[in-house]
Amino acid sequence: MGQQVAKERFSEAEYGRFGERLKDSLIALRELLARPGFGAGPATVGAELELFLIDEDGRPLRRNKQVRDAAGDDRVVLELGSFNLEVNLTPAPMAGKPFSALTEEMRRLMDLVDDAARSQGGRVVPIGILPTLTEFDFTRDAMSDETRYRAMSRGIRRVRAEPFRVQIHGNERLELEVEDVILESANTSWQVHLRTAPEEFARVYNAAQLAIGPVLAVSGNSPSFLGRDLWEETRIALFEAAVDDRDMERPWRVDGRVCFGSGWVESGAGEVFEQSVREYEPVIPVLDEEEDPLAVTRGGGVPKLAELRLHQGTVWQWNRPVYDPADGGHLRVELRALPAGPTCADMAANAAFLLGLVTAMAARPAWIGGFPFADAYRNFYRAARNGLDAELAWPGRLDTVPASRLVADLLPVAHDGLLSAGVDPGEASRHLSVIAERVRLRRTGAVWQREALAALGEEPGARAAMLGRYRELAFGGDPVHTWPAVEGVQSSMPVSELP
């Protein structure tokens, strides 16, 4: 979705030509992946962090373009909502100290964007769902003033004419209908990228599908939406509903455009790309008139595959394959399910636990023969709903166990995985210790938010006060398991008076 889009309306003929180009792109990708040496290189780790902009009262601030311009850094880009921004971190080698490098760059960029937001009367906050959002924040004029987002909205509404229905039943119930995809902007995430060799892709991707359940269970930071207490990671249910293009005319399709998937990958990355083209209609049919992907591939070159990348950018699997023509071309697994926040230290620890577990399980492919995909699927949604209390399955275990126990048991596995990838031993231990303490104290971002709101009670401005304290602690840098309770917080204190 970062590609340039010059218009927002397209003819049926353009959709037809785009579909034909997707078919050629899949053939080109298959041939490219079979090329000896393609995608070779050391594993690298990259990430994207989505952020909320808020005003002095903790309400969403619709000035992302002005804040981006004030930041003056190409790593800062617009997101769908006019109160959202994304920062893109520089990929680092997996070997060495990648999580410390991500932490340091993340801190610098958050400070940069926060300073830019101050120039526009606002602040920035890393949190899965902003607790001060209301129904009135999701009008069509809340969308970023960018052609590609208007084109995406039109394209999805072309496929689904019905309203988008959101039904989330957690500790409380939420049911609503909206006419547009703008609810997607209620979610911000911490997306981790792992460069992967083509011959290893299926093992790594399947390991990611297995690992994300327990990692999500210990990473919850989105416990509410529109004033309702819902899931530990409400983002998962909300994002899936916000752009679900299925309607009565598509009963044959199991998954929406945001999904976990429906089976283990067998043959490699091409299989997942082909599924995306086969099962999901294009929504932004922009053609690259300058490239014939088959001609470039068969001439020994590396094609851009602009159409395939654009289409894949509108199918949001929680773990998604990425083709990148940079550096001679390579593949990545994009792990999209983790929430933004609470702190840089927490997000780095989440990434370390996830990538360590993925690396360890990818090196043990025998587990996949006896572990049903349905169990990984259930793990994911149970973790999103119940966090550390979720009952999760795992290869080699006869029964489910509480996520808190499973995470504790898996930390040594993740540690071994990190060491096998060349991560510095002190680096691995330091970041995984954050997860260990979070489990021991049972204190995730979602838990802290709930406790803070309970302490503040029903007094006016409680959510804004909680958010102000959250932002202060988030920029303080200490991981969430060390955060103090909220006694003594003045709910009348505006966010602008906090550090």
Residue, then its C-alpha position, 0 to 999 in steps of 0.5 A: m500500500g506504500q506504492q504511488v496511486a494516481k487516481e481513485r476510480f477505475s474501469e472494469a477493463e482496468y480490473g480485467r487487465f490487472g487480473e491478467r498481469l497478476k497471472d503473469s506475475l505469479i508465473a514470473l515469481r515461480e520462475l524467479l524462486a526456482r532460480p539458483g541463488f535467488g534470495a540468498g543472504p543473511a537473515t535480517v530483521g526489520a519492523e514498522l510501528e504505527l502510532f496515534l496522534i492525540d491532542e492535549d485532551g487525549r483525543p485523536l488529532r487529525r493532522n498526520k500530514q502536517v506532522r509528517d511534513a514537520a518531522g521531515d524524515d522519509r521513514v515517517v509515512l501516512e496511514l489510513g486514518s488522519f490521526n495515524l502515522e507509521v515509522n519504518l525501521t532500518p533492517a538489521p542483521m539477525a546475528g549480533k544485537p538486532f533488538s537493541a538496534l531496533t529499540e534505539e532507532m524506535r526511540r529516536l523516531m518516536d521522539l522525532v515524531d513527538d516533537a513534530a506533533r508538538s508543533q501541531g498542538g499534539r503528542v504521539v502515543p504507541i498503543g494498540i487501540l486509543p481508549t478515547l476514540t468515539e463513534f464520531d471519529f470514524t467519519r469519511d473525512a477522518m481518512s488521510d488525504e491520499t489518493r491510494y486510501r480513497a482508491m482502496s476504500r472505493g475498491i473494497r466497497r466495489v466488492r462489498a456493497e453491504p455495511f461492515r458489521v462489527q460484533i465483538h463479544g468479550n467482557e462486554r459486547l460491541e455491535l455496530e455497522v459502518e459504511d466504510v473501511i475507516l474503522e481500520s484506523a482504530n488499530t495500530s500495530w508493531q509489525v516485524h519482518l524476517r528475511t527468509a531464503p526461498e527454500e526455507f520459506a514454508r518452514v519459517y512461515n509455518a513456524a510463525q503461524l504456530a508461534i504467534g499464539p503464545v506470543l500474542a497471549v503475553s503481548g496484549n495491549s488493546p483491551s477496549f474499544l468505544g468504551r467497551d471492555l472486550w478482548e485482551e487484543t481487541r485489534i484482532a477482531l476489529f481489524e478482521a471485521a473492518v475490511d471484511d469484503r465477504d457478502m452473501e454473494r461470496p459464501w464459498r470463501v472461508d477467510g476475509r481479507v484479514c485472516f489467520g489462514s486455513g492450512w499449513v504451507e506445503s510448497g513455499a511462498g508461491e503457494v501463499f501468493e497464488q492463494s491471494v490472487r485466486e481468492y481475493e478480488p483486486v481493489i486497486p488495479v494500477l498497472d506498471e506500464e513500463e515492465d513486462p514481468l515475464a520478459v524481465t525474469r526470462g531475461g535474467g533480471v529481477p522484476k518489480l512485480a508491482e501489481l502483485r505487491l500492490h495486490q498483496g498489500t490489500v490482503w492482510q494475513w496476520n502472517r504475510p509473505v512479502y516479495d521485495p525486488a531490493d538487493g537483488g530480490h528477496l522474500r520476507v515473512e511479515l509478522r503483523a499481529l502484535p500491537a503497538g506499545p506499550t514501550c520500545a523495550d516491550m516491543a523489542a522483547n515481543a519481537a525477540f520472543l517471536l523471532g526466537l520461537v519462529t527460528a527454533m520451531a523452523a529448525r524442528p519441522a517434524w512437529i508439523g506432521g502431528f499438529p493440526f492447523a486447527d489447533a494453531y488457529r484456535n491458539f491465535y484467537r484464544a490468545a487474542r481474547n483471553g491473553l495469559d488465561a487462554e488455554l493453548a495447545w502445543p506440539g508434543r503436549l496431550d492437553t491444552v495448558p494456560a498461556s502463562r505456563l506455556v510461555a514460561d516453558l517456551l522461553p528457553v526454546a526461544h532463547d536457543g532459537l536466537l542463539s542459533a541465529g547468531v544473536d548475542p547471548g546477552e542480547a537474547s537473555r536481556h530481552l527475553s527476561v522482559i517477557a519472563e517478568r511480564v509472565r511472572l507478574r501477569r502484567t501486560g499492557a492490557v492488564w495495566q490499562r484495565e487496572a488503571l481504569a478500575a482505579l479511576g472509576e466512573e469519574p469524568g475524563a477517566r480514559a483521558a487520564m489513563l491515557g495521559r499516564y500511559r503516555e508518560l510511562a511509555f516515553g519513560g521507557d521502562p517496560v510495562h511490568t514495572w509500571p506503578a499503579v495509578e493512585g494519585v493520578q489527577s484525571s483533570m491533568p491534560v495530556s499537554e502537561l505530561p512529559 
